[in-house]
Each structure stands twice: as C-alpha cells, then as structure tokens.
C-alpha cells in the first residue's frame, strides 16, 4: 500500500457553528462539494454521532472514482470530528475547527493508504498526480462551503 498524509486548511469568514453543521452533515456534501458524487448513510450511530457509517464515492478530473466507507469515531461538537476509512482508501480523517473574530479556520488531516493494486503499482511515479487530485477536491470543497454559507473564503491550501 502507498501511504499519504495530507493537511488542508480553509479560512472562512463565518462563525464556527454553520461551518460545523455543513461538515457534519455529510449526506449533503454532494449538493455543494464538487468531487463528492455520493454519500449514503448506512448507520446513524449513537445519539452523538459515534459509530455513524457512510459510504462515499469521490471523483475529480482524473478518470477514476474512489469508494470507501467512513465510521465516525470521535465527535467534539463543534470543534472536532474524526472518522476511520476502509475500502479503496484506508486510514483516518480528522476535521478541527477554530474560531476567532467571527472567522473559522478549518484544518483537515487525511492520513490514508491506497488499497487498489493499480494505484499502489503507479504510486512511485503517480504520487504527484494523486496529491494534485486530493488538492483539487479539497479546493472545490472550500469554494463550495463558502458558497453554501454565503461567506467569503479568506484562504485555502
């Protein structure tokens, strides 16, 4: 397997609560996040969201889709959300939200391994393309959430 560690930041001119709600409501991601094709909730988890399971299908400009399931393992509303991924990507994703002066900084950590054999075979030469692909998807998430919330995207990277 090929391992990847990504850190993405978004800075939004919005209070934390609406940003949290948009990120937490994964089933609506396809409505505003280009690159997210499907999110299907398979299990709602407990009353606090722990144990919630969703199947996700992502696609960027590259001619392939990636499908995996995420299981929510930690919820600290409205500060942190964490999930484990299994499927064509396997690992852990963690959202952290910080607010100051009416603006919210979103940090997303995505530490995953590819499980598809063709991706692992190509990883030594295609890693920069796979990393670009991740950045493309996250950039569209930043612009999509800003549009959804009607706020300015102050920074993304």
MDTraj code that builds the backbone (N, CA, C; nanometers):
import mdtraj as md
import numpy as np

residues = "UNK UNK UNK UNK UNK UNK UNK UNK UNK UNK UNK UNK UNK UNK UNK UNK UNK UNK UNK UNK UNK UNK UNK UNK UNK UNK UNK UNK UNK UNK UNK UNK UNK UNK UNK UNK UNK UNK UNK UNK UNK UNK UNK UNK UNK UNK UNK UNK UNK UNK UNK UNK UNK UNK UNK UNK UNK UNK UNK UNK UNK UNK UNK UNK UNK UNK UNK UNK UNK UNK UNK UNK UNK UNK UNK UNK UNK UNK UNK UNK UNK UNK UNK UNK UNK UNK UNK UNK UNK UNK UNK UNK UNK UNK UNK UNK UNK UNK UNK UNK UNK UNK UNK UNK UNK UNK UNK UNK UNK UNK UNK UNK UNK UNK UNK UNK UNK UNK UNK UNK UNK UNK UNK UNK UNK UNK UNK UNK UNK UNK UNK UNK UNK UNK UNK UNK UNK UNK UNK UNK UNK UNK UNK UNK UNK UNK UNK UNK UNK UNK UNK UNK UNK UNK UNK UNK UNK".split()
xyz = np.array([
    [0.0837, -0.1190, 0.0000],
    [0.0000, 0.0000, 0.0000],
    [0.0877, 0.1246, 0.0000],
    [0.0375, 0.2282, -0.0636],
    [0.1052, 0.3578, -0.0631],
    [0.0383, 0.4463, 0.0413],
    [0.1189, 0.5102, 0.1237],
    [0.0689, 0.5951, 0.2317],
    [0.0749, 0.7419, 0.1920],
    [-0.0289, 0.8157, 0.2342],
    [-0.0376, 0.9593, 0.2067],
    [-0.0781, 1.0314, 0.3344],
    [-0.0197, 1.1483, 0.3566],
    [-0.0556, 1.2330, 0.4708],
    [-0.0826, 1.3730, 0.4172],
    [-0.2067, 1.4158, 0.4293],
    [-0.2481, 1.5474, 0.3788],
    [-0.2916, 1.6357, 0.4950],
    [-0.2644, 1.7641, 0.4831],
    [-0.3161, 1.8637, 0.5767],
    [-0.3714, 1.9774, 0.4922],
    [-0.5008, 1.9991, 0.5037],
    [-0.5688, 2.1034, 0.4273],
    [-0.6231, 2.2068, 0.5236],
    [-0.6144, 2.3341, 0.4854],
    [-0.6722, 2.4410, 0.5672],
    [-0.7671, 2.5245, 0.4836],
    [-0.8768, 2.5630, 0.5452],
    [-0.9715, 2.6574, 0.4877],
    [-0.9901, 2.7674, 0.5907],
    [-0.9963, 2.8905, 0.5483],
    [-1.0275, 3.0020, 0.6367],
    [-1.1518, 3.0695, 0.5821],
    [-1.2583, 3.0657, 0.6595],
    [-1.3888, 3.1150, 0.6158],
    [-1.4336, 3.2320, 0.7023],
    [-1.4893, 3.3323, 0.6391],
    [-1.5434, 3.4485, 0.7096],
    [-1.6834, 3.4130, 0.7597],
    [-1.6864, 3.3222, 0.8564],
    [-1.8116, 3.2688, 0.9098],
    [-1.7882, 3.2219, 1.0524],
    [-1.8890, 3.2317, 1.1368],
    [-1.8789, 3.1697, 1.2691],
    [-1.8626, 3.0182, 1.2555],
    [-1.8144, 2.9536, 1.3576],
    [-1.7847, 2.8102, 1.3556],
    [-1.9101, 2.7234, 1.3389],
    [-2.0195, 2.7557, 1.4058],
    [-2.1379, 2.6675, 1.4059],
    [-2.1887, 2.6330, 1.2661],
    [-2.2121, 2.7311, 1.1760],
    [-2.2599, 2.6917, 1.0428],
    [-2.1573, 2.6093, 0.9643],
    [-2.0297, 2.6369, 0.9853],
    [-1.9249, 2.5580, 0.9190],
    [-1.9306, 2.4145, 0.9707],
    [-1.9406, 2.4002, 1.1025],
    [-1.9522, 2.2673, 1.1639],
    [-2.0705, 2.1914, 1.1065],
    [-2.1870, 2.2568, 1.1025],
    [-2.3082, 2.1895, 1.0548],
    [-2.2916, 2.1406, 0.9113],
    [-2.2301, 2.2214, 0.8256],
    [-2.2096, 2.1818, 0.6858],
    [-2.1158, 2.0621, 0.6757],
    [-2.0098, 2.0606, 0.7548],
    [-1.9141, 1.9499, 0.7513],
    [-1.9746, 1.8248, 0.8142],
    [-2.0455, 1.8412, 0.9232],
    [-2.1037, 1.7279, 0.9949],
    [-2.2114, 1.6575, 0.9113],
    [-2.2859, 1.7331, 0.8316],
    [-2.3954, 1.6789, 0.7509],
    [-2.3412, 1.6234, 0.6192],
    [-2.2707, 1.5109, 0.6277],
    [-2.2014, 1.4529, 0.5128],
    [-2.2955, 1.4153, 0.3988],
    [-2.4175, 1.3764, 0.4289],
    [-2.5100, 1.3364, 0.3225],
    [-2.5389, 1.4502, 0.2257],
    [-2.5207, 1.5742, 0.2688],
    [-2.5463, 1.6883, 0.1810],
    [-2.4211, 1.7332, 0.1047],
    [-2.3052, 1.6753, 0.1316],
    [-2.1836, 1.7168, 0.0624],
    [-2.1979, 1.7180, -0.0890],
    [-2.2615, 1.6169, -0.1513],
    [-2.2712, 1.6213, -0.2981],
    [-2.3457, 1.7446, -0.3511],
    [-2.4274, 1.8084, -0.2683],
    [-2.5021, 1.9272, -0.3107],
    [-2.4106, 2.0481, -0.3293],
    [-2.3016, 2.0545, -0.2538],
    [-2.2182, 2.1746, -0.2586],
    [-2.0697, 2.1472, -0.2833],
    [-2.0276, 2.0221, -0.2777],
    [-1.8849, 1.9898, -0.2882],
    [-1.8588, 1.9153, -0.4183],
    [-1.8054, 1.9863, -0.5163],
    [-1.7698, 1.9232, -0.6430],
    [-1.6617, 1.8193, -0.6172],
    [-1.6851, 1.7007, -0.6670],
    [-1.5925, 1.5905, -0.6436],
    [-1.6544, 1.4825, -0.5567],
    [-1.7536, 1.5195, -0.4763],
    [-1.8248, 1.4210, -0.3954],
    [-1.9470, 1.3778, -0.4765],
    [-1.9428, 1.2559, -0.5264],
    [-2.0532, 1.2076, -0.6098],
    [-2.1664, 1.1469, -0.5285],
    [-2.1315, 1.0714, -0.4247],
    [-2.2340, 1.0048, -0.3448],
    [-2.1913, 0.9979, -0.1993],
    [-2.2888, 1.0154, -0.1116],
    [-2.2722, 0.9843, 0.0302],
    [-2.4008, 0.9160, 0.0728],
    [-2.3872, 0.7931, 0.1177],
    [-2.5031, 0.7145, 0.1607],
    [-2.4822, 0.6741, 0.3056],
    [-2.5697, 0.7232, 0.3931],
    [-2.5607, 0.6849, 0.5341],
    [-2.6101, 0.5425, 0.5492],
    [-2.5266, 0.4602, 0.6132],
    [-2.5631, 0.3199, 0.6331],
    [-2.6036, 0.2922, 0.7768],
    [-2.5545, 0.3780, 0.8690],
    [-2.5860, 0.3611, 1.0104],
    [-2.5707, 0.4983, 1.0742],
    [-2.6715, 0.5434, 1.1471],
    [-2.6684, 0.6759, 1.2081],
    [-2.5842, 0.6870, 1.3333],
    [-2.5364, 0.5747, 1.3853],
    [-2.4555, 0.5804, 1.5064],
    [-2.5399, 0.6067, 1.6297],
    [-2.4720, 0.6392, 1.7385],
    [-2.5441, 0.6684, 1.8620],
    [-2.5993, 0.8113, 1.8566],
    [-2.6596, 0.8573, 1.9627],
    [-2.7194, 0.9905, 1.9658],
    [-2.6212, 1.1030, 1.9408],
    [-2.4943, 1.0803, 1.9665],
    [-2.3919, 1.1820, 1.9443],
    [-2.3169, 1.1666, 1.8132],
    [-2.3566, 1.0694, 1.7307],
    [-2.2924, 1.0506, 1.6014],
    [-2.1805, 0.9480, 1.6000],
    [-2.1375, 0.9011, 1.7169],
    [-2.0314, 0.7999, 1.7216],
    [-2.0842, 0.6698, 1.6618],
    [-2.0049, 0.6100, 1.5749],
    [-2.0436, 0.4856, 1.5112],
    [-2.1223, 0.5038, 1.3823],
    [-2.1493, 0.6286, 1.3438],
    [-2.2181, 0.6524, 1.2167],
    [-2.1303, 0.6019, 1.1028],
    [-2.1926, 0.5349, 1.0060],
    [-2.1200, 0.4782, 0.8925],
    [-2.1815, 0.5333, 0.7638],
    [-2.0958, 0.5832, 0.6748],
    [-2.1402, 0.6329, 0.5447],
    [-2.0505, 0.5770, 0.4359],
    [-2.1136, 0.5433, 0.3216],
    [-2.0383, 0.5038, 0.2027],
    [-2.0214, 0.6293, 0.1178],
    [-1.8985, 0.6525, 0.0697],
    [-1.8687, 0.7719, -0.0092],
    [-1.8063, 0.7334, -0.1421],
    [-1.8423, 0.8104, -0.2453],
    [-1.7820, 0.7952, -0.3771],
    [-1.7330, 0.9335, -0.4196],
    [-1.6044, 0.9437, -0.4521],
    [-1.5408, 1.0700, -0.4914],
    [-1.4859, 1.0573, -0.6326],
    [-1.4877, 1.1695, -0.7060],
    [-1.4279, 1.1740, -0.8404],
    [-1.3816, 1.3161, -0.8681],
    [-1.2648, 1.3268, -0.9264],
    [-1.2123, 1.4587, -0.9645],
    [-1.2063, 1.4652, -1.1167],
    [-1.1134, 1.5414, -1.1686],
    [-1.0943, 1.5492, -1.3131],
    [-1.0285, 1.4237, -1.3691],
    [-0.9607, 1.3488, -1.2841],
    [-0.8951, 1.2259, -1.3297],
    [-1.0002, 1.1187, -1.3569],
    [-0.9726, 1.0282, -1.4501],
    [-1.0752, 0.9328, -1.4948],
    [-1.0906, 0.8094, -1.4045],
    [-1.1063, 0.8305, -1.2760],
    [-1.1354, 0.7189, -1.1869],
    [-1.2135, 0.7703, -1.0663],
    [-1.2850, 0.6783, -1.0034],
    [-1.3605, 0.7075, -0.8822],
    [-1.2948, 0.6329, -0.7667],
    [-1.3122, 0.6872, -0.6470],
    [-1.2630, 0.6217, -0.5261],
    [-1.3828, 0.6030, -0.4338],
    [-1.4002, 0.4803, -0.3864],
    [-1.5122, 0.4476, -0.2979],
    [-1.4591, 0.3918, -0.1667],
    [-1.5168, 0.4381, -0.0569],
    [-1.4779, 0.3888, 0.0750],
    [-1.5890, 0.4166, 0.1743],
    [-1.5812, 0.3544, 0.2901],
    [-1.6744, 0.3791, 0.3997],
    [-1.6019, 0.4526, 0.5109],
    [-1.6721, 0.5439, 0.5736],
    [-1.6167, 0.6116, 0.6908],
    [-1.7045, 0.5808, 0.8116],
    [-1.6394, 0.5562, 0.9234],
    [-1.7073, 0.5337, 1.0507],
    [-1.6628, 0.6411, 1.1470],
    [-1.7573, 0.7182, 1.1970],
    [-1.7257, 0.8264, 1.2898],
    [-1.6816, 0.7669, 1.4228],
    [-1.5640, 0.8091, 1.4675],
    [-1.5067, 0.7549, 1.5905],
    [-1.4985, 0.8583, 1.7030],
    [-1.5102, 0.9851, 1.6670],
    [-1.4977, 1.0902, 1.7689],
    [-1.5744, 1.2141, 1.7234],
    [-1.6549, 1.2690, 1.8127],
    [-1.7295, 1.3916, 1.7855],
    [-1.7149, 1.4823, 1.9067],
    [-1.6570, 1.5983, 1.8874],
    [-1.6496, 1.7015, 1.9904],
    [-1.7097, 1.8270, 1.9295],
    [-1.8413, 1.8339, 1.9336],
    [-1.9182, 1.9409, 1.8701],
    [-1.8883, 2.0743, 1.9360],
    [-1.8602, 2.1784, 1.8639],
    [-1.8360, 2.1962, 1.7208],
    [-1.6871, 2.2139, 1.6902],
    [-1.6032, 2.1370, 1.7551],
    [-1.4581, 2.1566, 1.7446],
    [-1.3848, 2.0516, 1.6614],
    [-1.4291, 1.9245, 1.6734],
    [-1.3519, 1.8181, 1.6107],
    [-1.4417, 1.7017, 1.5721],
    [-1.4118, 1.6460, 1.4546],
    [-1.4831, 1.5304, 1.4024],
    [-1.3791, 1.4369, 1.3429],
    [-1.3862, 1.3098, 1.3798],
    [-1.2861, 1.2144, 1.3339],
    [-1.3544, 1.0874, 1.2853],
    [-1.2990, 1.0272, 1.1799],
    [-1.3556, 0.9039, 1.1254],
    [-1.2463, 0.8145, 1.0704],
    [-1.2731, 0.6854, 1.0727],
    [-1.1862, 0.5852, 1.0114],
    [-1.2429, 0.5502, 0.8751],
    [-1.1549, 0.5332, 0.7777],
    [-1.1954, 0.4966, 0.6424],
    [-1.1484, 0.3554, 0.6107],
    [-1.2337, 0.2803, 0.5407],
    [-1.1976, 0.1482, 0.4886],
    [-1.2520, 0.1378, 0.3468],
    [-1.1809, 0.0659, 0.2644],
    [-1.2213, 0.0494, 0.1248],
    [-1.1037, 0.0793, 0.0347],
    [-1.1280, 0.1517, -0.0755],
    [-1.0208, 0.1823, -0.1690],
    [-0.9203, 0.2814, -0.1103],
    [-0.9612, 0.3530, -0.0073],
    [-0.8713, 0.4311, 0.0777],
    [-0.8941, 0.3828, 0.2200],
    [-0.7862, 0.3674, 0.2962],
    [-0.7984, 0.3196, 0.4334],
    [-0.7117, 0.4068, 0.5226],
    [-0.7704, 0.4548, 0.6309],
    [-0.6934, 0.5381, 0.7230],
    [-0.7844, 0.6191, 0.8126],
    [-0.7414, 0.7413, 0.8407],
    [-0.8131, 0.8256, 0.9352],
    [-0.8231, 0.9686, 0.8832],
    [-0.9393, 1.0280, 0.9036],
    [-0.9614, 1.1683, 0.8687],
    [-1.0044, 1.2443, 0.9928],
    [-0.9553, 1.3662, 1.0068],
    [-0.9880, 1.4454, 1.1254],
    [-1.0097, 1.5909, 1.0874],
    [-1.1290, 1.6428, 1.1186],
    [-1.1616, 1.7839, 1.0996],
    [-1.1445, 1.8550, 1.2331],
    [-1.0777, 1.9710, 1.2320],
    [-1.0668, 2.0563, 1.3514],
    [-1.1096, 2.1963, 1.3108],
    [-1.1927, 2.2585, 1.3937],
    [-1.2456, 2.3915, 1.3639],
    [-1.2087, 2.4874, 1.4766],
    [-1.1576, 2.6037, 1.4371],
    [-1.1169, 2.7082, 1.5316],
    [-1.1827, 2.8384, 1.4887],
    [-1.2337, 2.9132, 1.5859],
    [-1.2977, 3.0398, 1.5538],
    [-1.2306, 3.1536, 1.6298],
    [-1.2112, 3.2636, 1.5582],
    [-1.1603, 3.3858, 1.6206],
    [-1.2123, 3.5048, 1.5403],
    [-1.2681, 3.6011, 1.6108],
    [-1.3142, 3.7230, 1.5461],
    [-1.4177, 3.7007, 1.4376],
    [-1.5028, 3.5985, 1.4518],
    [-1.6064, 3.5722, 1.3530],
    [-1.5604, 3.4933, 1.2319],
    [-1.4335, 3.4571, 1.2261],
    [-1.3810, 3.3749, 1.1164],
    [-1.3495, 3.2356, 1.1704],
    [-1.3632, 3.1363, 1.0833],
    [-1.3372, 2.9983, 1.1233],
    [-1.2248, 2.9396, 1.0389],
    [-1.1270, 2.8834, 1.1071],
    [-1.0195, 2.8080, 1.0419],
    [-1.0565, 2.6604, 1.0507],
    [-1.0540, 2.5940, 0.9374],
    [-1.0825, 2.4515, 0.9299],
    [-0.9520, 2.3818, 0.8925],
    [-0.9115, 2.2864, 0.9734],
    [-0.7939, 2.2045, 0.9421],
    [-0.8413, 2.0621, 0.9208],
    [-0.8031, 2.0041, 0.8080],
    [-0.8408, 1.8666, 0.7786],
    [-0.7157, 1.7827, 0.7599],
    [-0.7026, 1.6796, 0.8419],
    [-0.5928, 1.5833, 0.8317],
    [-0.6491, 1.4569, 0.7685],
    [-0.5819, 1.4076, 0.6661],
    [-0.6259, 1.2872, 0.5955],
    [-0.5045, 1.1989, 0.5785],
    [-0.4939, 1.0977, 0.6621],
    [-0.3811, 1.0050, 0.6609],
    [-0.4334, 0.8703, 0.6132],
    [-0.4048, 0.8392, 0.4869],
    [-0.4637, 0.7211, 0.4252],
    [-0.3618, 0.6420, 0.3448],
    [-0.4023, 0.5204, 0.3164],
    [-0.3281, 0.4328, 0.2253],
    [-0.4218, 0.3934, 0.1130],
    [-0.3665, 0.3785, -0.0053],
    [-0.4457, 0.3291, -0.1170],
    [-0.4466, 0.1766, -0.1109],
    [-0.5605, 0.1167, -0.1434],
    [-0.5700, -0.0288, -0.1392],
    [-0.5898, -0.0891, -0.2777],
    [-0.6158, -0.0053, -0.3781],
    [-0.6308, -0.0561, -0.5147],
    [-0.4925, -0.0896, -0.5703],
    [-0.4786, -0.2098, -0.6261],
    [-0.3461, -0.2504, -0.6727],
    [-0.2904, -0.1598, -0.7800],
    [-0.3732, -0.1102, -0.8723],
    [-0.3199, -0.0245, -0.9783],
    [-0.2669, 0.1062, -0.9202],
    [-0.3321, 0.1580, -0.8165],
    [-0.2840, 0.2826, -0.7542],
    [-0.1506, 0.2579, -0.6825],
    [-0.1388, 0.1432, -0.6190],
    [-0.0145, 0.1107, -0.5488],
    [0.0998, 0.0865, -0.6464],
    [0.0694, 0.0217, -0.7582],
    [0.1730, -0.0016, -0.8599],
    [0.2223, 0.1298, -0.9203],
    [0.1304, 0.2248, -0.9411],
    [0.1665, 0.3528, -1.0025],
    [0.2195, 0.4562, -0.9021],
    [0.2028, 0.4298, -0.7741],
    [0.2377, 0.5297, -0.6723],
    [0.3788, 0.5876, -0.6867],
    [0.4799, 0.5089, -0.7160],
    [0.6133, 0.5680, -0.7250],
    [0.6254, 0.6800, -0.8297],
    [0.5494, 0.6703, -0.9387],
    [0.5558, 0.7749, -1.0415],
    [0.4347, 0.8667, -1.0413],
    [0.3202, 0.8156, -0.9925],
    [0.1960, 0.8934, -0.9989],
    [0.1646, 0.9693, -0.8700],
    [0.2464, 0.9538, -0.7668],
    [0.2196, 1.0213, -0.6396],
    [0.1889, 1.1706, -0.6570],
    [0.2676, 1.2462, -0.7347],
    [0.2352, 1.3888, -0.7504],
    [0.0968, 1.4117, -0.8124],
    [0.0540, 1.3235, -0.9016],
    [-0.0783, 1.3362, -0.9630],
    [-0.1866, 1.3050, -0.8598],
    [-0.1668, 1.2008, -0.7798],
    [-0.2639, 1.1674, -0.6749],
    [-0.2727, 1.2802, -0.5721],
    [-0.1601, 1.3421, -0.5389],
    [-0.1605, 1.4547, -0.4443],
    [-0.2309, 1.5757, -0.5052],
    [-0.2048, 1.6032, -0.6336],
    [-0.2748, 1.7121, -0.7021],
    [-0.4252, 1.6866, -0.6998],
    [-0.4638, 1.5605, -0.7230],
    [-0.6038, 1.5217, -0.7237],
    [-0.6691, 1.5542, -0.5885],
    [-0.6026, 1.5189, -0.4809],
    [-0.6542, 1.5499, -0.3467],
    [-0.6703, 1.7009, -0.3293],
    [-0.5699, 1.7770, -0.3692],
    [-0.5757, 1.9235, -0.3553],
    [-0.6894, 1.9823, -0.4377],
    [-0.7119, 1.9279, -0.5571],
    [-0.8213, 1.9744, -0.6427],
    [-0.9554, 1.9559, -0.5718],
    [-0.9768, 1.8363, -0.5177],
    [-1.1026, 1.8060, -0.4487],
    [-1.1200, 1.8969, -0.3275],
    [-1.0166, 1.9155, -0.2494],
    [-1.0276, 1.9982, -0.1281],
    [-1.0486, 2.1455, -0.1631],
    [-0.9886, 2.1919, -0.2702],
    [-1.0104, 2.3293, -0.3148],
    [-1.1570, 2.3520, -0.3515],
    [-1.2161, 2.2546, -0.4180],
    [-1.3577, 2.2657, -0.4522],
    [-1.4464, 2.2570, -0.3287],
    [-1.4030, 2.1831, -0.2281],
    [-1.4764, 2.1823, -0.1020],
    [-1.4758, 2.3190, -0.0372],
    [-1.3622, 2.3869, -0.0408],
    [-1.3501, 2.5206, 0.0192],
    [-1.4424, 2.6198, -0.0505],
    [-1.4391, 2.6219, -0.1833],
    [-1.5248, 2.7167, -0.2549],
    [-1.6721, 2.6790, -0.2398],
    [-1.7010, 2.5497, -0.2351],
    [-1.8390, 2.5046, -0.2205],
    [-1.8991, 2.5399, -0.0859],
    [-1.8227, 2.5206, 0.0211],
    [-1.8772, 2.5513, 0.1535],
    [-1.8950, 2.7024, 0.1700],
    [-1.8034, 2.7805, 0.1150],
    [-1.8181, 2.9268, 0.1226],
    [-1.9450, 2.9697, 0.0496],
    [-1.9693, 2.9138, -0.0673],
    [-2.0900, 2.9472, -0.1426],
    [-2.2151, 2.9029, -0.0654],
    [-2.2126, 2.7816, -0.0109],
    [-2.3250, 2.7301, 0.0667],
    [-2.3589, 2.8228, 0.1825],
    [-2.2555, 2.8690, 0.2528],
    [-2.2759, 2.9520, 0.3719],
    [-2.2923, 3.0996, 0.3386],
    [-2.2677, 3.1388, 0.2129],
    [-2.2787, 3.2785, 0.1745],
    [-2.1730, 3.3642, 0.2406],
    [-2.0538, 3.3086, 0.2536],
    [-1.9450, 3.3820, 0.3184],
    [-1.8236, 3.3868, 0.2262],
    [-1.7249, 3.4663, 0.2645],
    [-1.6012, 3.4751, 0.1877],
    [-1.5066, 3.3622, 0.2289],
    [-1.4422, 3.3071, 0.1282],
    [-1.3318, 3.2155, 0.1520],
    [-1.2082, 3.3023, 0.1613],
    [-1.1525, 3.3148, 0.2800],
    [-1.0382, 3.4032, 0.3032],
    [-0.9060, 3.3389, 0.2616],
    [-0.8980, 3.2068, 0.2728],
    [-0.7752, 3.1348, 0.2345],
    [-0.8071, 2.9869, 0.2230],
    [-0.7299, 2.9187, 0.1402],
    [-0.7453, 2.7745, 0.1222],
    [-0.6099, 2.7197, 0.0818],
    [-0.5758, 2.6066, 0.1385],
    [-0.4496, 2.5450, 0.0997],
    [-0.4261, 2.4141, 0.1660],
])
top = md.Topology()
chain = top.add_chain()
for i, resn in enumerate(residues, 1):
    res = top.add_residue(resn, chain, resSeq=i)
    for name in ("N", "CA", "C"):
        top.add_atom(name, md.element.get_by_symbol(name[0]), res)
traj = md.Trajectory(xyz[None], top)
